[in-house]
Amino acid sequence: MASSTGQSGAKASSVGQTSVRAAGLNMVTQVFFRLITFAMNAFVLRHISRDVLGLINVRLNLLDDTIMFLSKECFRLACLSHTTGREGWQKMINLMWLSLPLAACVATGLSWVWASLLPSPEPYLMSQYTKAVWIVGASGVLQMLAEPPWVAAQLMLLVRLRVVLDTVWVLTRVVVLCLAVTYTPDSVVEVWAWGHALAALLYVLGHYLAFYLILKHPVKELPMDKVSDLLPSLGDFRLDPDQWTVATSFLGQGVVKQLLTEGEKYVMTVFSLLTLSEQGIYDVVANLGSLAARFVFRPVEESSYFFFSQLWVRATATAQQPEIEKVEQGLHRLLRLMTLLGLLVFGLGFSYCHLLLHLYGGDTLTLGTGPDLLRAQCLLILFLAVNGVTECFARSAMSEAEIIAHTQAMSLLSFGYLGLAWLFTTFMGPVGFVFANCGNMLVRIFLSIRVIKKAFSGRPSSPLEGLVPDTDLMLALMSGAVCCQLSEIYLYPASPVTHLAIGVVVGIILLLSIIVKEDFILAFLVGKFRTKEKVDDEENDNFDAMVEKTKAD
């Protein structure tokens, strides 16, 4: 019994440490990605028309995102809970390969819709737009070949592999687009699509090459021996019934979640509420508004889901959960951290929207609804911060029946959200999309909180207490927000530099206050500072050993 408890504790510690490292690396990667995209958009805005920008950033990227999400999300969620090592490994790989035929069907149908049914762009863009649609669709199918090694890498804790290949993916697309607007300005859309296909090919090849090198010189026991173990067992194609059930349950939920996540883009695309030019500007401003969400929230969400799915046993009573204390503490701290970060972004960001847009795009972005749109995005960030963590736990803890019920609730919510987005946008313009999304996030948070309350019922404390910061921190955040707003009103028109300096000082003071007040953050930082030896990721150790062994050979 003691041995079992020790092994369980060691597993929890390993998963927790890996989740933290993965979140940290992903945050750095997301910062790198967004800085590149930030610079690229600033460059592209000055070299191509707004119509082309809207066509690429909204229409074609929406097609790719939809294919990706509908084809792989449900299988990823089902397979990331695999915890039995070699046992059932081939069944898990077989399940991941089902994403390929699903992607073929989804890509074919959606590409036809995009090319034939959606509102057409200007005549001079129509020819290359049609080609680009089918190229993006084919690229989506190609990317499914990387799904089995992607899941295997996650389960084997190969954090840096994902970081490297994500970097290759983004850099390839960025470089091709910048070259296209410079040297082939009359065919930017088509060249961008071929760059997208090239990025997909490199992404797939990179995964298999990495596993070939890792398995050629293994330094520890792995759940597979050769690259061919990533292929489906066609002669004896079997699936794990539990994983299949979870995957099919999440498939319906994935459709609904995609509508909720990208709802404003579907509405503006299908109903033409905004012109392509307006869509392009909206996307640029929305990307600026989502910097915090993409820098911090998304990596934390991905690592949180892995953490919860590994330590929480589905369809098991709370009293019988082996790592209940670890999960409760982790959820409480994540909710507290994300709530404080969301409040910080909302309080300070509201007063610096106009300055940021002016530095980024000049009058192109500051004239009109741009500043109001970015301020609304700051409010949305607060809801995104909370929803990301609550939804991660809910999705990792729900039983099959709860997943079905949750999917039905999300289905009703999706129709209400799309209707609300259409209504708000009709009367308020692009800002209406953001307010509709705020309402959408509030309802999703409520649904996830119900799951959390049920999961921790009977416990002496609730992790939901992390949603309520201490009074002194709330007063500090409110004071900082008021200070920055007064600075924008009275100092910004005369001296933007002074206004910016005040924001930097206030931001540093608030961050230090949060770190000192929340002892778990301070303890984490102090522990890192006192560590004399840097702890590398497991796959980095594998790589070094592999290099040494190669030299010896």
Stockholm file with secondary structure:
# STOCKHOLM 1.0

chainA/1-553         MASSTGQSGAKASSVGQTSVRAAGLNMVTQVFFRLITFAMNAFVLRHISRDVLGLINVRLNLLDDTIMFLSKECFRLACLSHTTGREGWQKMINLMWLSLPLAACVATGLSWVWASLLPSPEPYLMSQYTKAVWIVGASGVLQMLAEPPWVAAQLMLLVRLRVVLDTVWVLTRVVVLCLAVTYTPDSVVEVWAWGHALAALLYVLGHYLAFYLILKHPVKELPMDKVSDLLPSLGDFRLDPDQWTVATSFLGQGVVKQLLTEGEKYVMTVFSLLTLSEQGIYDVVANLGSLAARFVFRPVEESSYFFFSQLWVRATATAQQPEIEKVEQGLHRLLRLMTLLGLLVFGLGFSYCHLLLHLYGGDTLTLGTGPDLLRAQCLLILFLAVNGVTECFARSAMSEAEIIAHTQAMSLLSFGYLGLAWLFTTFMGPVGFVFANCGNMLVRIFLSIRVIKKAFSGRPSSPLEGLVPDTDLMLALMSGAVCCQLSEIYLYPASPVTHLAIGVVVGIILLLSIIVKEDFILAFLVGKFRTKEKVDDEENDNFDAMVEKTKAD
#=GR chainA/1-553 SS CHHHHHHHHHHHHHHHHHHHHHHHHHHHHHHHHHHHHHHHHHHHHTTSCHHHHHIIIIIIHHHHHHHHHHHHHHHHHHHTTCCSTTTTHHHHHHHHHTHHHHHHHHHHHHHHIIIIISCCCCHHHHHHHHHHHHHHHHHHHHHGGGHHHHHHHHHTTCHHHHHHHHHHHHHHHHHHHHHHHHHCGGGHHHHHHHHHHHHHHHHHHHHHHHHHHHHHSCSSCCSCSSGGGGSCCGGGCCCCHHHHHHHHHHHHHHHHHHHHHSHHHHHHHHSCCSCHHHHHHHHHHHHHHTHHIIIIIHHHHHHHHHHHHHHCCTTCCGGGCTTHHHHHHHHHHHHHHHHHHHHHHHHHHTTSHHHHHHHHHTHHHHSSSHHHHHHHHHHHHHHHHHHHHHHHHHHHHCCHHHHHHHHHHHHHHHHHHHHHHHHHHHHHTTHHHHHHHHHHHHHHHHHHHHHHHHHTTTCSSCGGGGGSCCHHHHHHHHHHHHHHHHHHHHTTTTCHHHHHHHHHHHHHHHHHHHHHHSHHHHHHHHHHHHCSSCCCCHHHHHHHHHHHHHHHC
#=GC SS_cons         CHHHHHHHHHHHHHHHHHHHHHHHHHHHHHHHHHHHHHHHHHHHHTTSCHHHHHIIIIIIHHHHHHHHHHHHHHHHHHHTTCCSTTTTHHHHHHHHHTHHHHHHHHHHHHHHIIIIISCCCCHHHHHHHHHHHHHHHHHHHHHGGGHHHHHHHHHTTCHHHHHHHHHHHHHHHHHHHHHHHHHCGGGHHHHHHHHHHHHHHHHHHHHHHHHHHHHHSCSSCCSCSSGGGGSCCGGGCCCCHHHHHHHHHHHHHHHHHHHHHSHHHHHHHHSCCSCHHHHHHHHHHHHHHTHHIIIIIHHHHHHHHHHHHHHCCTTCCGGGCTTHHHHHHHHHHHHHHHHHHHHHHHHHHTTSHHHHHHHHHTHHHHSSSHHHHHHHHHHHHHHHHHHHHHHHHHHHHCCHHHHHHHHHHHHHHHHHHHHHHHHHHHHHTTHHHHHHHHHHHHHHHHHHHHHHHHHTTTCSSCGGGGGSCCHHHHHHHHHHHHHHHHHHHHTTTTCHHHHHHHHHHHHHHHHHHHHHHSHHHHHHHHHHHHCSSCCCCHHHHHHHHHHHHHHHC
//
